[in-house]
């Protein structure tokens, strides 16, 4: 993600509900009756669950 993307509300809105390559494997293996809450959050609310460390800031 670029710095401009990280600042863009529109980018996160467009990304919501999309399954990224990193989440696809988990989504394909998920129990459709009880999917992992963290997986649902990652797909539906990507801005709320950004990966951030001191090195990536």
Secondary structure, 3 states (H helix, E strand, C coil): CCHHHHHCHHHHHHHCCCCCHHHHHHHHHCCCCCCCHHHHHHHHCHHHHCCCCHHHC
